[in-house]
Amino acid sequence: MTNDGITARLTSLASATRELAELLAHHPDRVADTLRLLRRKLPTLRRGLQIISKSDKSEVLSIGTYLERNARERPDAPALLYLDRRYTHRELHELSNRYANALANLGIGKGDAVAIFVENRPEMLLAVAGAVKLGAIAAVINTNQRKKVLAHSFSLCNAKAYVIGAELYDAFAEVRAPLPHATADRVMWIPEDDRCDAPRDAIDARDALDRAPATTPAAMARVTLGDPCFYIYTSGTTGLPKASIMSHFRWVKASAAFGLLALDMRPTDVMYVPLPFYHNNALTVGWSSAAVSGAALVMRRKFSASKFWDDVRHYHATCFCYIGELCRYLMNQPARPDDADNPVTKIVGNGLRPDIWKAFKRRFGIDEVYEFYAASEGNIAFVNAFNLDCTVGFCPAPYAIVEYDVDRDEPVRGPDGFLRRVPRGGVGLLIGEVTDKYAFDGYTDPEASEKKLLRNAFRQGDVWFNSGDLLRDLGFRHAQFVDRVGDTFRWKSENVSTNEVAEVINQFPQVDEATVYGVEIPRCEGRAGMAAIVANVPVDEFDFAGFVRHMHEQLPPYAIPVFLRFRPALDTTSTFKQKKGDLKNQGYDPAQTGEPTFVMLPKTNAYVRVTPDIFKNIQAGEYPF
């Protein structure tokens, strides 16, 4: 190891040790438990620190390296489980080699993008693995997207080939015509089962894979840590998805942070992931945590709260990857005597809210919660590696939590022109310093990347990543997630762009202008969409049924506003920016709005007037949003 490598590893260890010592000094009741945890984790901690301290992005190391190593060291152990299908590490490696070689036969090479539009099933992950083994970039498309938004996502990645699941082929066909390289010899169609016949304008994956060898492609020997591996799509203030760039460097480091430092994964573990694999929670956190240790990964087509624990018991899952909404859905299920009778001992994810944290652990018998904070396009991450309650953990990277003006939607600068840190206990905007070690990979769009950067934050010439999130500074380099800011909010486990939704609303003939924002509903994670509308017809003549049809044609279900408020005009600033502060504060309370307000109640597809009784029932949690 080089002197720089030794220094980096010692620095990481010293930083973690210093923060832990200070933290335990203030929480003496946790000393014994934490020391036992560290003693158990010592072997994986050493290996994790070795990986995290890597800084040479030219090193030949990649996702494919992990798969090849597991196939060599644990060839017959389970690697991927789905329904009644079981893939060993050897099978996963060889099948992904076939996908890689089949894509190479289409002319795909290092640096090319491959658009992958397949629902959660093994073929999706095999296609991703095959693409990245070539040094290509897997553009994983959100399977809920349709029409304009879907076309935009495809156009962002400039794909040289397309891998499309049979279940999504009609949606792809609707936007295919203008896409580059979407010719019959560049579109690979993946059937649901052997009874399906391939369309004439695509390659049947069964034939392509049969012709492709199961040997490791030579190109994998040239894939380095610094190479990009995924495009992960995220909504932002532009109103349409942006493609954030994920590198092998960040994926490999994530495997160490989540799989080793936090979860202490062993080859005998089983990681259950019911989340969509077009998001980093599943594709990076869940998959890398299993791959780094040679453990098994369980995929599920779609999350089911009612079948969750049955699945966990069936697969003997020892851990799972969560988001906060998932935990809330599980808590909302009727209690059962055997809730805690399950094999899960540890979980990893983000968004577990403090109001249910301890109750969730107690009800389901979970010992360890490794909450984290990270963004697909971000350069920093917090990990609760010490299993403390109600925190996203600590971050060894340079970061700051600074004062933020919610109404002006921007960080506060002092008289000297620089940003101001919040005190311990304060809430502010999280930013991360951009350095060689903690680089900002950004988006495929350079202009969008620049918008996520704050320059001259604390001194002339410095550069910081703007997370767009509010966090509470807990001290000891620990933090707690509070909320999202700006033009994006989170609902039903998805980020919703207010501009994207408003644009669709504004296309409806009876709407002159609209603004969209998120509002809180008691006992629900995230924020529900609410639209303030200036209509060109009286409310009693508004075509609500037509409006609902219009929204469903253009947007995924989670993006359709739960609430509508009709206004004579929208308030704006002097620069004509819509003002949302008062609208958010008034919410959907008819006594506060003083204007016609409507709600689409759960399990319905129509809006009804929010009466005082309906409002009271919403506040009391009578409706299962």
Residue pairs with C-beta under 8 A, 6 or more apart in sequence:
1 9
4 55
5 53
5 54
5 55
8 53
8 55
8 437
9 49
9 50
9 53
11 53
12 49
12 52
12 53
12 396
13 49
15 396
16 385
16 394
16 396
19 394
19 476
19 477
19 478
20 34
20 386
22 476
23 386
23 388
23 394
23 476
23 478
24 30
24 31
24 34
26 475
26 476
27 388
30 386
30 388
33 387
34 386
34 387
37 368
37 386
37 387
38 45
40 264
41 261
41 264
44 260
44 261
44 264
44 265
44 266
44 293
45 260
45 261
47 256
47 260
48 256
48 257
48 259
48 260
48 261
49 256
49 261
50 256
51 252
51 253
51 255
51 256
51 260
51 292
52 253
52 256
52 257
52 261
54 61
54 225
54 249
54 252
54 253
55 436
55 437
56 225
57 224
57 225
57 226
57 247
57 249
58 224
58 225
58 226
59 224
59 225
60 221
60 222
60 223
60 224
61 224
61 225
61 248
61 252
62 132
62 133
62 220
62 223
62 224
62 225
62 227
62 229
62 248
62 252
63 129
63 132
63 133
63 229
63 248
63 251
63 252
63 288
63 291
64 96
64 129
64 132
64 133
64 216
64 220
64 223
65 220
66 252
66 255
66 288
66 291
66 292
67 89
67 92
67 93
67 96
67 129
67 133
67 291
68 93
68 216
68 220
69 294
70 77
70 79
70 89
70 92
70 93
70 291
70 294
71 89
71 90
71 92
71 93
71 94
73 89
73 294
74 89
74 267
74 294
75 88
75 89
75 90
76 88
76 89
76 90
77 88
77 89
77 267
77 294
77 296
78 86
78 87
78 88
78 89
78 270
78 296
79 87
79 88
79 89
79 91
79 92
79 290
79 294
79 296
79 297
80 86
80 87
80 92
80 122
80 125
80 296
80 297
80 298
80 299
81 87
81 270
81 296
81 297
81 298
81 299
81 315
82 121
82 122
82 298
82 299
82 300
85 122
87 95
87 122
89 294
92 126
92 129
93 216
94 214
95 126
95 209
95 214
96 126
96 129
96 130
96 133
97 130
97 133
97 212
97 213
97 214
97 215
97 216
97 217
98 130
98 209
98 212
98 213
98 214
99 126
99 127
99 129
99 130
99 131
99 209
99 212
100 129
100 130
100 131
100 133
100 134
100 212
100 217
100 219
100 220
101 130
101 212
101 213
101 215
101 217
102 130
102 188
102 205
102 208
102 209
102 211
102 212
103 114
103 130
103 131
103 134
103 136
103 161
103 188
104 134
104 217
104 219
105 208
105 211
105 212
106 160
106 161
106 185
106 186
106 188
106 203
107 160
107 161
108 114
108 131
108 134
108 136
108 160
108 161
109 134
109 135
109 136
109 219
110 134
110 135
110 136
110 219
110 222
110 223
110 227
111 135
111 136
111 137
111 227
112 134
112 136
112 137
112 160
112 161
113 136
113 137
113 138
113 139
113 157
113 158
113 159
113 160
113 231
114 127
114 131
114 136
114 137
114 138
114 139
114 159
114 160
114 161
114 162
114 163
115 139
115 141
115 154
115 157
115 159
115 161
115 162
115 163
116 124
116 127
116 128
116 131
116 138
116 139
116 140
116 141
116 163
117 141
117 143
117 162
117 163
117 164
117 165
117 168
117 171
117 172
118 124
118 127
118 143
118 163
118 164
118 165
118 167
118 168
118 190
119 143
119 165
119 167
119 168
119 301
120 276
120 277
120 282
120 299
120 300
120 301
120 302
121 165
121 299
121 301
122 299
123 165
123 190
123 205
124 140
124 165
124 277
125 277
125 287
125 299
127 138
127 163
127 188
127 190
128 138
128 140
128 230
128 277
128 283
131 137
131 138
131 163
132 138
132 223
132 229
132 230
132 248
133 216
133 217
133 219
133 220
133 223
134 217
134 219
134 220
134 223
135 219
135 220
135 222
135 223
135 227
137 157
137 228
137 229
137 230
137 231
138 229
138 230
138 231
139 153
139 156
139 157
139 159
139 230
139 231
139 233
139 243
140 230
140 231
140 232
140 233
140 277
140 278
140 283
141 150
141 153
141 154
141 233
141 278
142 153
142 233
142 241
142 276
142 278
142 556
143 168
143 276
143 278
144 494
144 556
144 557
144 558
145 153
145 171
145 241
145 556
146 171
146 174
146 553
146 554
146 556
147 174
147 175
147 553
147 554
148 554
149 240
149 241
149 500
149 554
149 555
150 171
150 172
150 174
150 175
151 175
151 178
151 179
152 240
152 241
153 233
153 241
153 243
154 162
154 175
154 179
155 178
155 179
156 231
156 233
156 241
156 242
156 243
156 444
156 445
157 231
157 243
157 444
158 180
158 444
159 179
159 180
159 181
159 182
160 181
160 186
161 181
161 186
161 187
161 188
162 172
162 179
162 181
162 182
162 186
162 187
162 188
163 188
163 190
163 205
164 172
164 187
164 188
164 189
164 190
164 202
165 190
165 192
166 189
166 190
166 191
166 192
166 196
167 192
169 189
169 199
169 202
176 182
176 187
184 200
184 201
184 202
184 203
185 203
187 201
187 202
187 203
188 202
188 203
188 205
188 208
189 198
189 199
189 202
189 203
189 204
189 205
190 205
191 198
191 204
191 205
191 206
194 206
198 204
198 206
223 248
224 248
225 247
225 248
225 249
225 252
226 247
226 248
226 249
227 247
227 248
228 245
228 246
228 247
228 248
228 441
229 246
229 247
229 248
229 251
230 245
230 246
230 251
230 283
230 284
231 243
231 244
231 245
231 246
231 444
232 243
232 244
232 246
232 278
232 279
232 280
232 283
232 376
232 377
233 241
233 242
233 243
233 244
233 278
234 241
234 242
234 244
234 375
234 376
234 377
234 495
235 241
235 242
235 488
235 495
235 496
235 497
235 500
236 242
236 448
236 468
236 487
236 488
236 497
237 451
237 486
237 487
237 488
237 497
237 499
238 448
238 497
238 499
239 487
239 497
239 498
239 499
239 500
239 502
239 503
240 497
240 500
241 497
242 377
242 443
242 444
242 445
242 448
243 443
243 444
243 445
244 376
244 377
244 441
244 442
244 443
245 377
245 441
245 442
245 443
245 444
246 280
246 284
246 376
246 441
247 441
250 284
250 441
251 284
251 288
252 288
254 284
254 285
254 288
254 381
255 288
255 289
255 291
255 292
256 292
257 372
257 381
257 383
257 385
258 285
258 288
258 289
258 348
258 370
258 372
258 383
259 265
259 288
259 289
259 290
259 291
259 292
259 293
260 292
260 293
261 383
261 385
262 348
262 370
262 372
262 383
262 384
262 385
263 269
263 289
263 319
263 346
263 348
263 368
263 370
264 346
265 271
265 289
265 290
265 292
265 293
265 295
265 319
266 293
266 295
267 293
267 294
267 295
268 295
268 318
269 290
269 293
269 295
269 296
269 318
269 319
270 295
270 296
270 298
270 315
270 316
270 317
270 318
270 319
271 286
271 289
271 290
271 295
271 296
271 297
271 298
271 317
271 318
271 319
271 320
271 321
272 298
272 300
272 311
272 312
272 315
272 317
272 319
272 320
272 321
272 344
273 282
273 286
273 287
273 297
273 298
273 299
273 300
273 320
273 321
274 300
274 302
274 303
274 304
274 308
274 311
274 320
274 326
275 281
275 282
275 286
275 303
275 321
275 322
275 323
275 326
275 493
276 282
277 283
277 287
277 299
279 376
280 374
280 376
281 321
281 323
281 349
281 350
282 321
285 321
285 348
285 349
285 372
286 297
286 321
286 348
287 297
289 295
289 319
289 321
289 348
290 296
290 297
291 297
296 315
298 311
298 315
298 317
300 311
303 326
303 329
304 311
305 326
305 329
305 330
305 332
305 333
306 333
308 330
309 330
309 339
309 342
309 364
311 317
312 320
312 342
312 343
312 344
313 342
313 343
316 343
317 343
317 344
318 343
318 344
318 345
318 346
319 344
319 345
319 346
319 347
319 348
320 344
320 347
320 348
321 347
321 348
321 349
322 347
322 348
322 349
322 351
322 352
323 349
323 350
323 351
323 493
324 349
324 350
324 351
324 352
324 353
324 525
324 526
325 351
325 492
325 493
325 525
325 526
326 349
326 493
327 349
327 351
327 352
327 353
327 356
327 360
328 353
328 356
328 523
328 524
328 525
330 360
330 364
331 356
331 359
331 360
331 363
332 624
335 363
339 363
339 364
339 365
340 363
340 364
340 365
341 365
342 364
342 365
344 364
344 365
344 366
345 366
345 367
345 368
346 366
346 367
346 368
346 369
346 370
347 366
347 368
347 369
347 370
348 370
348 371
348 372
349 370
349 371
349 372
350 371
350 372
350 373
350 374
350 392
350 481
351 481
351 490
351 525
352 360
352 369
352 371
353 525
354 390
354 480
357 369
357 389
357 390
358 389
358 390
360 366
360 369
361 367
361 369
367 387
368 387
369 384
369 387
369 389
370 383
370 384
370 385
370 387
370 393
371 384
371 391
371 392
371 393
372 381
372 382
372 383
372 384
372 392
372 393
373 381
373 382
373 392
373 393
373 430
373 469
373 471
373 479
373 481
374 380
374 381
374 382
375 467
375 468
375 469
377 440
377 441
377 442
377 443
377 452
378 432
378 440
378 465
378 467
379 397
379 432
379 434
379 438
379 439
379 440
379 441
379 465
380 395
380 397
380 398
380 399
380 432
380 438
380 465
380 467
381 395
381 397
382 392
382 393
382 394
382 395
382 478
382 479
383 392
383 393
383 394
383 395
384 391
384 392
384 393
384 394
385 393
385 394
386 393
386 394
388 478
390 480
391 474
391 478
391 479
391 480
392 471
392 478
392 479
392 480
392 481
393 478
393 479
394 476
394 477
394 478
395 477
395 479
396 477
397 432
397 433
397 437
397 438
398 432
398 433
398 435
398 438
399 430
399 431
399 432
399 433
400 419
400 421
400 430
400 431
400 433
400 457
400 458
400 464
401 421
401 422
401 426
401 427
401 428
401 429
401 430
401 431
401 471
401 472
401 473
401 479
402 411
402 412
402 419
402 420
402 421
402 422
402 428
402 429
402 431
402 457
403 411
403 412
403 419
403 420
403 421
403 422
403 426
403 428
403 429
404 410
404 411
404 412
404 428
404 429
404 470
404 485
405 411
405 412
406 485
406 581
407 579
407 581
409 485
409 486
411 419
411 428
411 429
411 431
411 454
411 466
412 419
412 420
413 419
413 420
414 420
417 456
418 456
418 457
418 458
418 459
419 431
419 454
419 457
419 458
421 428
422 428
422 473
423 473
424 473
424 474
424 475
425 472
425 473
425 474
425 475
426 472
426 473
427 470
427 471
427 472
427 473
427 482
428 470
428 471
428 473
429 466
429 467
429 468
429 469
429 470
429 471
429 485
430 467
430 469
430 470
430 471
430 479
431 454
431 457
431 464
431 465
431 466
431 467
432 438
432 464
432 465
432 467
433 462
433 463
433 464
433 465
434 440
434 453
434 463
434 464
434 465
440 449
440 452
440 453
440 463
440 465
442 448
442 449
442 452
443 449
443 452
452 465
452 466
452 468
453 463
453 464
453 465
453 466
454 463
454 464
454 465
454 466
455 461
455 462
455 463
455 464
456 462
457 463
457 464
468 484
468 485
468 486
468 488
469 481
469 482
469 483
469 484
469 485
470 481
470 482
470 483
470 484
470 485
471 479
471 480
471 481
471 482
472 479
472 480
472 481
472 482
473 479
474 480
484 490
484 495
487 497
487 498
487 499
488 495
488 496
488 497
488 498
489 495
489 496
489 498
489 517
489 518
489 526
489 527
489 529
490 496
490 518
490 525
490 526
490 527
491 518
491 526
491 527
491 528
491 529
491 558
491 559
492 526
492 557
492 558
493 558
494 556
494 558
494 559
496 518
496 529
496 558
496 559
497 559
498 515
498 516
498 517
498 518
498 529
499 516
500 555
500 559
501 516
501 529
501 531
501 555
501 559
501 560
501 561
502 514
502 515
502 516
502 531
504 550
504 551
504 554
504 555
505 511
505 514
505 516
505 531
505 533
505 551
505 561
506 513
506 514
507 550
507 554
508 546
508 547
508 550
510 535
510 536
510 537
510 542
510 543
510 547
511 533
511 534
511 535
511 536
512 534
512 535
512 536
513 533
513 534
513 570
514 531
514 532
514 533
514 534
515 531
515 532
515 570
515 578
515 580
515 583
516 529
516 530
516 531
516 532
516 561
517 529
517 530
517 532
517 580
517 583
517 584
518 526
518 527
518 528
518 529
518 530
518 584
519 527
519 528
519 530
519 563
519 584
519 587
519 588
520 527
520 528
520 587
521 527
521 528
521 562
521 618
521 625
522 618
522 619
522 620
522 621
523 621
524 625
528 561
528 562
528 563
528 625
529 559
529 560
529 561
529 562
529 563
530 561
530 562
530 563
530 564
530 565
530 583
530 587
530 588
531 561
531 563
531 564
531 565
532 565
532 566
532 567
532 570
532 583
533 564
533 565
533 566
533 567
534 566
534 567
534 568
534 569
534 570
535 542
535 566
539 566
539 596
542 566
544 598
544 606
544 607
545 606
547 607
548 560
548 600
548 605
548 606
548 607
551 560
551 561
552 560
560 600
561 600
562 599
562 600
562 625
563 587
563 588
563 597
563 598
563 599
563 600
563 610
564 597
564 598
564 599
564 607
565 583
565 588
565 593
565 595
565 596
565 597
565 598
566 595
566 596
566 597
567 595
570 578
570 579
571 578
571 579
571 582
572 578
572 579
573 579
585 592
586 592
586 593
587 593
588 597
588 599
588 610
588 615
588 618
589 615
590 597
590 610
590 611
590 612
590 615
591 612
591 615
596 609
597 609
597 610
598 607
598 608
598 609
598 610
599 607
599 608
599 610
599 614
599 618
600 606
600 607
600 608
601 608
601 614
601 623
602 623
602 624
602 625
603 624
608 614
610 618
617 623
